[in-house]
């Protein structure tokens, strides 16, 4: 089974900023953030903060 690569925070921020600049529609941004690993990144941050 292939493992997903770790989320890349810089890439996720870049995708968010595309929306901020009006370059990418919101639906596409949400899709990109989801497939880019934002949920996993947030879960990891929560786990790290609760240690």
PDBQT receptor file of N, H, CA, C and O in Angstrom, charges set to zero:
ATOM      1  N   UNK A   1       0.832  -1.176   0.000  1.00  0.00    +0.000 N 
ATOM      2  CA  UNK A   1       0.000   0.000   0.000  1.00  0.00    +0.000 C 
ATOM      3  C   UNK A   1       0.884   1.250   0.000  1.00  0.00    +0.000 C 
ATOM      4  O   UNK A   1       1.821   1.349   0.792  1.00  0.00    +0.000 OA
ATOM      5  N   UNK A   2       0.589   2.191  -0.877  1.00  0.00    +0.000 N 
ATOM      6  H   UNK A   2      -0.173   2.110  -1.521  1.00  0.00    +0.000 HD
ATOM      7  CA  UNK A   2       1.367   3.424  -0.953  1.00  0.00    +0.000 C 
ATOM      8  C   UNK A   2       0.959   4.362   0.178  1.00  0.00    +0.000 C 
ATOM      9  O   UNK A   2      -0.225   4.582   0.433  1.00  0.00    +0.000 OA
ATOM     10  N   UNK A   3       1.972   4.908   0.848  1.00  0.00    +0.000 N 
ATOM     11  H   UNK A   3       2.934   4.729   0.641  1.00  0.00    +0.000 HD
ATOM     12  CA  UNK A   3       1.709   5.898   1.884  1.00  0.00    +0.000 C 
ATOM     13  C   UNK A   3       1.676   7.279   1.251  1.00  0.00    +0.000 C 
ATOM     14  O   UNK A   3       2.442   7.576   0.334  1.00  0.00    +0.000 OA
ATOM     15  N   UNK A   4       0.787   8.109   1.747  1.00  0.00    +0.000 N 
ATOM     16  H   UNK A   4       0.165   7.867   2.491  1.00  0.00    +0.000 HD
ATOM     17  CA  UNK A   4       0.750   9.494   1.287  1.00  0.00    +0.000 C 
ATOM     18  C   UNK A   4       1.973  10.218   1.817  1.00  0.00    +0.000 C 
ATOM     19  O   UNK A   4       2.402   9.969   2.944  1.00  0.00    +0.000 OA
ATOM     20  N   UNK A   5       2.542  11.118   1.014  1.00  0.00    +0.000 N 
ATOM     21  H   UNK A   5       2.194  11.321   0.099  1.00  0.00    +0.000 HD
ATOM     22  CA  UNK A   5       3.662  11.900   1.540  1.00  0.00    +0.000 C 
ATOM     23  C   UNK A   5       3.191  12.819   2.656  1.00  0.00    +0.000 C 
ATOM     24  O   UNK A   5       2.011  13.162   2.741  1.00  0.00    +0.000 OA
ATOM     25  N   UNK A   6       4.130  13.214   3.510  1.00  0.00    +0.000 N 
ATOM     26  H   UNK A   6       5.088  12.935   3.440  1.00  0.00    +0.000 HD
ATOM     27  CA  UNK A   6       3.795  14.145   4.580  1.00  0.00    +0.000 C 
ATOM     28  C   UNK A   6       3.284  15.452   3.976  1.00  0.00    +0.000 C 
ATOM     29  O   UNK A   6       3.731  15.863   2.905  1.00  0.00    +0.000 OA
ATOM     30  N   UNK A   7       2.347  16.102   4.667  1.00  0.00    +0.000 N 
ATOM     31  H   UNK A   7       1.984  15.768   5.537  1.00  0.00    +0.000 HD
ATOM     32  CA  UNK A   7       1.877  17.402   4.188  1.00  0.00    +0.000 C 
ATOM     33  C   UNK A   7       3.019  18.402   4.126  1.00  0.00    +0.000 C 
ATOM     34  O   UNK A   7       3.902  18.410   4.984  1.00  0.00    +0.000 OA
ATOM     35  N   UNK A   8       2.992  19.230   3.116  1.00  0.00    +0.000 N 
ATOM     36  H   UNK A   8       2.275  19.223   2.419  1.00  0.00    +0.000 HD
ATOM     37  CA  UNK A   8       3.993  20.271   2.937  1.00  0.00    +0.000 C 
ATOM     38  C   UNK A   8       3.348  21.604   3.306  1.00  0.00    +0.000 C 
ATOM     39  O   UNK A   8       2.579  22.148   2.512  1.00  0.00    +0.000 OA
ATOM     40  N   UNK A   9       3.643  22.147   4.498  1.00  0.00    +0.000 N 
ATOM     41  H   UNK A   9       4.267  21.705   5.142  1.00  0.00    +0.000 HD
ATOM     42  CA  UNK A   9       2.992  23.380   4.936  1.00  0.00    +0.000 C 
ATOM     43  C   UNK A   9       3.172  24.547   3.959  1.00  0.00    +0.000 C 
ATOM     44  O   UNK A   9       2.249  25.339   3.769  1.00  0.00    +0.000 OA
ATOM     45  N   UNK A  10       4.347  24.660   3.343  1.00  0.00    +0.000 N 
ATOM     46  H   UNK A  10       5.097  24.017   3.498  1.00  0.00    +0.000 HD
ATOM     47  CA  UNK A  10       4.575  25.759   2.404  1.00  0.00    +0.000 C 
ATOM     48  C   UNK A  10       3.671  25.624   1.178  1.00  0.00    +0.000 C 
ATOM     49  O   UNK A  10       3.113  26.611   0.697  1.00  0.00    +0.000 OA
ATOM     50  N   UNK A  11       3.535  24.410   0.684  1.00  0.00    +0.000 N 
ATOM     51  H   UNK A  11       3.989  23.609   1.074  1.00  0.00    +0.000 HD
ATOM     52  CA  UNK A  11       2.668  24.185  -0.481  1.00  0.00    +0.000 C 
ATOM     53  C   UNK A  11       1.209  24.474  -0.122  1.00  0.00    +0.000 C 
ATOM     54  O   UNK A  11       0.475  25.064  -0.914  1.00  0.00    +0.000 OA
ATOM     55  N   UNK A  12       0.797  24.058   1.068  1.00  0.00    +0.000 N 
ATOM     56  H   UNK A  12       1.393  23.578   1.712  1.00  0.00    +0.000 HD
ATOM     57  CA  UNK A  12      -0.571  24.334   1.501  1.00  0.00    +0.000 C 
ATOM     58  C   UNK A  12      -0.814  25.839   1.617  1.00  0.00    +0.000 C 
ATOM     59  O   UNK A  12      -1.867  26.332   1.211  1.00  0.00    +0.000 OA
ATOM     60  N   UNK A  13       0.150  26.562   2.164  1.00  0.00    +0.000 N 
ATOM     61  H   UNK A  13       1.005  26.161   2.493  1.00  0.00    +0.000 HD
ATOM     62  CA  UNK A  13       0.023  28.011   2.267  1.00  0.00    +0.000 C 
ATOM     63  C   UNK A  13      -0.030  28.646   0.874  1.00  0.00    +0.000 C 
ATOM     64  O   UNK A  13      -0.824  29.555   0.631  1.00  0.00    +0.000 OA
ATOM     65  N   UNK A  14       0.808  28.167  -0.027  1.00  0.00    +0.000 N 
ATOM     66  H   UNK A  14       1.452  27.429   0.170  1.00  0.00    +0.000 HD
ATOM     67  CA  UNK A  14       0.803  28.696  -1.393  1.00  0.00    +0.000 C 
ATOM     68  C   UNK A  14      -0.563  28.503  -2.046  1.00  0.00    +0.000 C 
ATOM     69  O   UNK A  14      -1.059  29.394  -2.736  1.00  0.00    +0.000 OA
ATOM     70  N   UNK A  15      -1.168  27.337  -1.826  1.00  0.00    +0.000 N 
ATOM     71  H   UNK A  15      -0.766  26.613  -1.265  1.00  0.00    +0.000 HD
ATOM     72  CA  UNK A  15      -2.494  27.077  -2.392  1.00  0.00    +0.000 C 
ATOM     73  C   UNK A  15      -3.532  28.008  -1.777  1.00  0.00    +0.000 C 
ATOM     74  O   UNK A  15      -4.412  28.513  -2.475  1.00  0.00    +0.000 OA
ATOM     75  N   UNK A  16      -3.429  28.233  -0.481  1.00  0.00    +0.000 N 
ATOM     76  H   UNK A  16      -2.714  27.824   0.086  1.00  0.00    +0.000 HD
ATOM     77  CA  UNK A  16      -4.344  29.164   0.184  1.00  0.00    +0.000 C 
ATOM     78  C   UNK A  16      -4.188  30.570  -0.389  1.00  0.00    +0.000 C 
ATOM     79  O   UNK A  16      -5.177  31.253  -0.654  1.00  0.00    +0.000 OA
ATOM     80  N   UNK A  17      -2.949  30.992  -0.576  1.00  0.00    +0.000 N 
ATOM     81  H   UNK A  17      -2.145  30.437  -0.360  1.00  0.00    +0.000 HD
ATOM     82  CA  UNK A  17      -2.683  32.332  -1.074  1.00  0.00    +0.000 C 
ATOM     83  C   UNK A  17      -3.190  32.520  -2.508  1.00  0.00    +0.000 C 
ATOM     84  O   UNK A  17      -3.552  33.632  -2.893  1.00  0.00    +0.000 OA
ATOM     85  N   UNK A  18      -3.218  31.456  -3.292  1.00  0.00    +0.000 N 
ATOM     86  H   UNK A  18      -2.924  30.553  -2.980  1.00  0.00    +0.000 HD
ATOM     87  CA  UNK A  18      -3.804  31.540  -4.633  1.00  0.00    +0.000 C 
ATOM     88  C   UNK A  18      -5.264  31.983  -4.524  1.00  0.00    +0.000 C 
ATOM     89  O   UNK A  18      -5.740  32.787  -5.326  1.00  0.00    +0.000 OA
ATOM     90  N   UNK A  19      -5.959  31.454  -3.535  1.00  0.00    +0.000 N 
ATOM     91  H   UNK A  19      -5.573  30.800  -2.884  1.00  0.00    +0.000 HD
ATOM     92  CA  UNK A  19      -7.353  31.849  -3.333  1.00  0.00    +0.000 C 
ATOM     93  C   UNK A  19      -7.421  33.302  -2.852  1.00  0.00    +0.000 C 
ATOM     94  O   UNK A  19      -8.257  34.081  -3.311  1.00  0.00    +0.000 OA
ATOM     95  N   UNK A  20      -6.531  33.652  -1.924  1.00  0.00    +0.000 N 
ATOM     96  H   UNK A  20      -5.852  33.020  -1.551  1.00  0.00    +0.000 HD
ATOM     97  CA  UNK A  20      -6.519  35.023  -1.401  1.00  0.00    +0.000 C 
ATOM     98  C   UNK A  20      -6.341  36.042  -2.527  1.00  0.00    +0.000 C 
ATOM     99  O   UNK A  20      -6.936  37.119  -2.499  1.00  0.00    +0.000 OA
ATOM    100  N   UNK A  21      -5.518  35.693  -3.514  1.00  0.00    +0.000 N 
ATOM    101  H   UNK A  21      -5.034  34.819  -3.537  1.00  0.00    +0.000 HD
ATOM    102  CA  UNK A  21      -5.260  36.591  -4.636  1.00  0.00    +0.000 C 
ATOM    103  C   UNK A  21      -6.334  36.492  -5.722  1.00  0.00    +0.000 C 
ATOM    104  O   UNK A  21      -6.293  37.233  -6.704  1.00  0.00    +0.000 OA
ATOM    105  N   UNK A  22      -7.285  35.589  -5.550  1.00  0.00    +0.000 N 
ATOM    106  H   UNK A  22      -7.318  34.987  -4.752  1.00  0.00    +0.000 HD
ATOM    107  CA  UNK A  22      -8.360  35.423  -6.519  1.00  0.00    +0.000 C 
ATOM    108  C   UNK A  22      -7.970  34.609  -7.740  1.00  0.00    +0.000 C 
ATOM    109  O   UNK A  22      -8.640  34.677  -8.770  1.00  0.00    +0.000 OA
ATOM    110  N   UNK A  23      -6.899  33.843  -7.639  1.00  0.00    +0.000 N 
ATOM    111  H   UNK A  23      -6.354  33.788  -6.802  1.00  0.00    +0.000 HD
ATOM    112  CA  UNK A  23      -6.411  33.048  -8.759  1.00  0.00    +0.000 C 
ATOM    113  C   UNK A  23      -7.086  31.686  -8.868  1.00  0.00    +0.000 C 
ATOM    114  O   UNK A  23      -7.133  31.102  -9.950  1.00  0.00    +0.000 OA
ATOM    115  N   UNK A  24      -7.606  31.182  -7.761  1.00  0.00    +0.000 N 
ATOM    116  H   UNK A  24      -7.568  31.656  -6.882  1.00  0.00    +0.000 HD
ATOM    117  CA  UNK A  24      -8.187  29.842  -7.728  1.00  0.00    +0.000 C 
ATOM    118  C   UNK A  24      -9.540  29.907  -7.024  1.00  0.00    +0.000 C 
ATOM    119  O   UNK A  24      -9.656  30.519  -5.962  1.00  0.00    +0.000 OA
ATOM    120  N   UNK A  25     -10.566  29.279  -7.609  1.00  0.00    +0.000 N 
ATOM    121  H   UNK A  25     -10.472  28.782  -8.472  1.00  0.00    +0.000 HD
ATOM    122  CA  UNK A  25     -11.881  29.301  -6.964  1.00  0.00    +0.000 C 
ATOM    123  C   UNK A  25     -11.880  28.519  -5.640  1.00  0.00    +0.000 C 
ATOM    124  O   UNK A  25     -11.101  27.583  -5.462  1.00  0.00    +0.000 OA
ATOM    125  N   UNK A  26     -12.761  28.916  -4.723  1.00  0.00    +0.000 N 
ATOM    126  H   UNK A  26     -13.394  29.677  -4.868  1.00  0.00    +0.000 HD
ATOM    127  CA  UNK A  26     -12.777  28.295  -3.392  1.00  0.00    +0.000 C 
ATOM    128  C   UNK A  26     -12.905  26.774  -3.403  1.00  0.00    +0.000 C 
ATOM    129  O   UNK A  26     -12.227  26.093  -2.633  1.00  0.00    +0.000 OA
ATOM    130  N   UNK A  27     -13.754  26.241  -4.256  1.00  0.00    +0.000 N 
ATOM    131  H   UNK A  27     -14.304  26.794  -4.881  1.00  0.00    +0.000 HD
ATOM    132  CA  UNK A  27     -13.936  24.782  -4.291  1.00  0.00    +0.000 C 
ATOM    133  C   UNK A  27     -12.655  24.057  -4.647  1.00  0.00    +0.000 C 
ATOM    134  O   UNK A  27     -12.341  23.016  -4.071  1.00  0.00    +0.000 OA
ATOM    135  N   UNK A  28     -11.922  24.603  -5.590  1.00  0.00    +0.000 N 
ATOM    136  H   UNK A  28     -12.178  25.449  -6.058  1.00  0.00    +0.000 HD
ATOM    137  CA  UNK A  28     -10.651  23.996  -5.999  1.00  0.00    +0.000 C 
ATOM    138  C   UNK A  28      -9.636  24.099  -4.868  1.00  0.00    +0.000 C 
ATOM    139  O   UNK A  28      -8.876  23.160  -4.632  1.00  0.00    +0.000 OA
ATOM    140  N   UNK A  29      -9.616  25.224  -4.170  1.00  0.00    +0.000 N 
ATOM    141  H   UNK A  29     -10.234  25.987  -4.362  1.00  0.00    +0.000 HD
ATOM    142  CA  UNK A  29      -8.680  25.401  -3.059  1.00  0.00    +0.000 C 
ATOM    143  C   UNK A  29      -8.963  24.376  -1.968  1.00  0.00    +0.000 C 
ATOM    144  O   UNK A  29      -8.038  23.738  -1.465  1.00  0.00    +0.000 OA
ATOM    145  N   UNK A  30     -10.214  24.214  -1.603  1.00  0.00    +0.000 N 
ATOM    146  H   UNK A  30     -10.965  24.732  -2.012  1.00  0.00    +0.000 HD
ATOM    147  CA  UNK A  30     -10.569  23.238  -0.564  1.00  0.00    +0.000 C 
ATOM    148  C   UNK A  30     -10.135  21.840  -0.982  1.00  0.00    +0.000 C 
ATOM    149  O   UNK A  30      -9.587  21.088  -0.176  1.00  0.00    +0.000 OA
ATOM    150  N   UNK A  31     -10.377  21.498  -2.229  1.00  0.00    +0.000 N 
ATOM    151  H   UNK A  31     -10.822  22.109  -2.883  1.00  0.00    +0.000 HD
ATOM    152  CA  UNK A  31      -9.955  20.192  -2.737  1.00  0.00    +0.000 C 
ATOM    153  C   UNK A  31      -8.440  20.037  -2.658  1.00  0.00    +0.000 C 
ATOM    154  O   UNK A  31      -7.939  19.003  -2.217  1.00  0.00    +0.000 OA
ATOM    155  N   UNK A  32      -7.713  21.066  -3.086  1.00  0.00    +0.000 N 
ATOM    156  H   UNK A  32      -8.120  21.906  -3.444  1.00  0.00    +0.000 HD
ATOM    157  CA  UNK A  32      -6.253  21.016  -3.044  1.00  0.00    +0.000 C 
ATOM    158  C   UNK A  32      -5.741  20.886  -1.616  1.00  0.00    +0.000 C 
ATOM    159  O   UNK A  32      -4.810  20.124  -1.356  1.00  0.00    +0.000 OA
ATOM    160  N   UNK A  33      -6.341  21.624  -0.692  1.00  0.00    +0.000 N 
ATOM    161  H   UNK A  33      -7.098  22.243  -0.903  1.00  0.00    +0.000 HD
ATOM    162  CA  UNK A  33      -5.907  21.563   0.703  1.00  0.00    +0.000 C 
ATOM    163  C   UNK A  33      -6.169  20.178   1.290  1.00  0.00    +0.000 C 
ATOM    164  O   UNK A  33      -5.351  19.645   2.039  1.00  0.00    +0.000 OA
ATOM    165  N   UNK A  34      -7.307  19.609   0.944  1.00  0.00    +0.000 N 
ATOM    166  H   UNK A  34      -7.972  20.042   0.336  1.00  0.00    +0.000 HD
ATOM    167  CA  UNK A  34      -7.643  18.285   1.468  1.00  0.00    +0.000 C 
ATOM    168  C   UNK A  34      -6.679  17.232   0.931  1.00  0.00    +0.000 C 
ATOM    169  O   UNK A  34      -6.124  16.444   1.697  1.00  0.00    +0.000 OA
ATOM    170  N   UNK A  35      -6.483  17.219  -0.377  1.00  0.00    +0.000 N 
ATOM    171  H   UNK A  35      -6.933  17.859  -1.000  1.00  0.00    +0.000 HD
ATOM    172  CA  UNK A  35      -5.590  16.217  -0.960  1.00  0.00    +0.000 C 
ATOM    173  C   UNK A  35      -4.130  16.499  -0.622  1.00  0.00    +0.000 C 
ATOM    174  O   UNK A  35      -3.299  15.592  -0.660  1.00  0.00    +0.000 OA
ATOM    175  N   UNK A  36      -3.813  17.748  -0.292  1.00  0.00    +0.000 N 
ATOM    176  H   UNK A  36      -4.488  18.485  -0.261  1.00  0.00    +0.000 HD
ATOM    177  CA  UNK A  36      -2.451  18.102   0.092  1.00  0.00    +0.000 C 
ATOM    178  C   UNK A  36      -2.113  17.764   1.526  1.00  0.00    +0.000 C 
ATOM    179  O   UNK A  36      -0.965  17.914   1.944  1.00  0.00    +0.000 OA
ATOM    180  N   UNK A  37      -3.097  17.310   2.288  1.00  0.00    +0.000 N 
ATOM    181  H   UNK A  37      -4.029  17.189   1.948  1.00  0.00    +0.000 HD
ATOM    182  CA  UNK A  37      -2.829  16.840   3.642  1.00  0.00    +0.000 C 
ATOM    183  C   UNK A  37      -3.139  17.811   4.765  1.00  0.00    +0.000 C 
ATOM    184  O   UNK A  37      -2.660  17.621   5.883  1.00  0.00    +0.000 OA
ATOM    185  N   UNK A  38      -3.926  18.847   4.502  1.00  0.00    +0.000 N 
ATOM    186  H   UNK A  38      -4.315  19.001   3.594  1.00  0.00    +0.000 HD
ATOM    187  CA  UNK A  38      -4.247  19.789   5.575  1.00  0.00    +0.000 C 
ATOM    188  C   UNK A  38      -4.911  19.115   6.776  1.00  0.00    +0.000 C 
ATOM    189  O   UNK A  38      -4.544  19.424   7.909  1.00  0.00    +0.000 OA
ATOM    190  N   UNK A  39      -5.873  18.205   6.578  1.00  0.00    +0.000 N 
ATOM    191  H   UNK A  39      -6.171  17.953   5.658  1.00  0.00    +0.000 HD
ATOM    192  CA  UNK A  39      -6.464  17.566   7.763  1.00  0.00    +0.000 C 
ATOM    193  C   UNK A  39      -5.418  16.831   8.607  1.00  0.00    +0.000 C 
ATOM    194  O   UNK A  39      -5.444  16.910   9.836  1.00  0.00    +0.000 OA
ATOM    195  N   UNK A  40      -4.502  16.119   7.950  1.00  0.00    +0.000 N 
ATOM    196  H   UNK A  40      -4.482  16.055   6.952  1.00  0.00    +0.000 HD
ATOM    197  CA  UNK A  40      -3.467  15.397   8.683  1.00  0.00    +0.000 C 
ATOM    198  C   UNK A  40      -2.525  16.360   9.399  1.00  0.00    +0.000 C 
ATOM    199  O   UNK A  40      -2.113  16.099  10.529  1.00  0.00    +0.000 OA
ATOM    200  N   UNK A  41      -2.187  17.461   8.754  1.00  0.00    +0.000 N 
ATOM    201  H   UNK A  41      -2.522  17.673   7.837  1.00  0.00    +0.000 HD
ATOM    202  CA  UNK A  41      -1.311  18.456   9.376  1.00  0.00    +0.000 C 
ATOM    203  C   UNK A  41      -1.966  19.042  10.627  1.00  0.00    +0.000 C 
ATOM    204  O   UNK A  41      -1.313  19.187  11.661  1.00  0.00    +0.000 OA
ATOM    205  N   UNK A  42      -3.237  19.375  10.536  1.00  0.00    +0.000 N 
ATOM    206  H   UNK A  42      -3.767  19.258   9.696  1.00  0.00    +0.000 HD
ATOM    207  CA  UNK A  42      -3.946  19.931  11.694  1.00  0.00    +0.000 C 
ATOM    208  C   UNK A  42      -4.049  18.908  12.819  1.00  0.00    +0.000 C 
ATOM    209  O   UNK A  42      -3.876  19.248  13.989  1.00  0.00    +0.000 OA
ATOM    210  N   UNK A  43      -4.332  17.645  12.463  1.00  0.00    +0.000 N 
ATOM    211  H   UNK A  43      -4.472  17.369  11.512  1.00  0.00    +0.000 HD
ATOM    212  CA  UNK A  43      -4.396  16.591  13.483  1.00  0.00    +0.000 C 
ATOM    213  C   UNK A  43      -3.053  16.451  14.194  1.00  0.00    +0.000 C 
ATOM    214  O   UNK A  43      -3.001  16.301  15.414  1.00  0.00    +0.000 OA
ATOM    215  N   UNK A  44      -1.967  16.501  13.422  1.00  0.00    +0.000 N 
ATOM    216  H   UNK A  44      -2.009  16.623  12.430  1.00  0.00    +0.000 HD
ATOM    217  CA  UNK A  44      -0.635  16.379  14.017  1.00  0.00    +0.000 C 
ATOM    218  C   UNK A  44      -0.329  17.553  14.933  1.00  0.00    +0.000 C 
ATOM    219  O   UNK A  44       0.242  17.372  16.008  1.00  0.00    +0.000 OA
ATOM    220  N   UNK A  45      -0.703  18.746  14.518  1.00  0.00    +0.000 N 
ATOM    221  H   UNK A  45      -1.167  18.893  13.644  1.00  0.00    +0.000 HD
ATOM    222  CA  UNK A  45      -0.485  19.921  15.361  1.00  0.00    +0.000 C 
ATOM    223  C   UNK A  45      -1.243  19.808  16.672  1.00  0.00    +0.000 C 
ATOM    224  O   UNK A  45      -0.723  20.174  17.725  1.00  0.00    +0.000 OA
ATOM    225  N   UNK A  46      -2.467  19.304  16.614  1.00  0.00    +0.000 N 
ATOM    226  H   UNK A  46      -2.889  19.007  15.759  1.00  0.00    +0.000 HD
ATOM    227  CA  UNK A  46      -3.255  19.114  17.825  1.00  0.00    +0.000 C 
ATOM    228  C   UNK A  46      -2.601  18.090  18.729  1.00  0.00    +0.000 C 
ATOM    229  O   UNK A  46      -2.484  18.306  19.935  1.00  0.00    +0.000 OA
ATOM    230  N   UNK A  47      -2.170  16.968  18.150  1.00  0.00    +0.000 N 
ATOM    231  H   UNK A  47      -2.265  16.793  17.170  1.00  0.00    +0.000 HD
ATOM    232  CA  UNK A  47      -1.500  15.931  18.949  1.00  0.00    +0.000 C 
ATOM    233  C   UNK A  47      -0.225  16.477  19.592  1.00  0.00    +0.000 C 
ATOM    234  O   UNK A  47       0.037  16.229  20.769  1.00  0.00    +0.000 OA
ATOM    235  N   UNK A  48       0.562  17.214  18.818  1.00  0.00    +0.000 N 
ATOM    236  H   UNK A  48       0.350  17.415  17.862  1.00  0.00    +0.000 HD
ATOM    237  CA  UNK A  48       1.814  17.769  19.345  1.00  0.00    +0.000 C 
ATOM    238  C   UNK A  48       1.552  18.791  20.455  1.00  0.00    +0.000 C 
ATOM    239  O   UNK A  48       2.339  18.913  21.394  1.00  0.00    +0.000 OA
ATOM    240  N   UNK A  49       0.467  19.504  20.343  1.00  0.00    +0.000 N 
ATOM    241  H   UNK A  49      -0.172  19.405  19.580  1.00  0.00    +0.000 HD
ATOM    242  CA  UNK A  49       0.132  20.516  21.344  1.00  0.00    +0.000 C 
ATOM    243  C   UNK A  49      -0.403  19.915  22.633  1.00  0.00    +0.000 C 
ATOM    244  O   UNK A  49      -0.355  20.551  23.685  1.00  0.00    +0.000 OA
ATOM    245  N   UNK A  50      -0.910  18.701  22.556  1.00  0.00    +0.000 N 
ATOM    246  H   UNK A  50      -0.950  18.184  21.701  1.00  0.00    +0.000 HD
ATOM    247  CA  UNK A  50      -1.485  18.055  23.734  1.00  0.00    +0.000 C 
ATOM    248  C   UNK A  50      -0.500  17.114  24.415  1.00  0.00    +0.000 C 
ATOM    249  O   UNK A  50      -0.872  16.409  25.353  1.00  0.00    +0.000 OA
ATOM    250  N   UNK A  51       0.735  17.090  23.964  1.00  0.00    +0.000 N 
ATOM    251  H   UNK A  51       1.037  17.662  23.202  1.00  0.00    +0.000 HD
ATOM    252  CA  UNK A  51       1.738  16.174  24.563  1.00  0.00    +0.000 C 
ATOM    253  C   UNK A  51       2.315  16.740  25.827  1.00  0.00    +0.000 C 
ATOM    254  O   UNK A  51       3.165  16.108  26.455  1.00  0.00    +0.000 OA
TER     255      UNK A  51
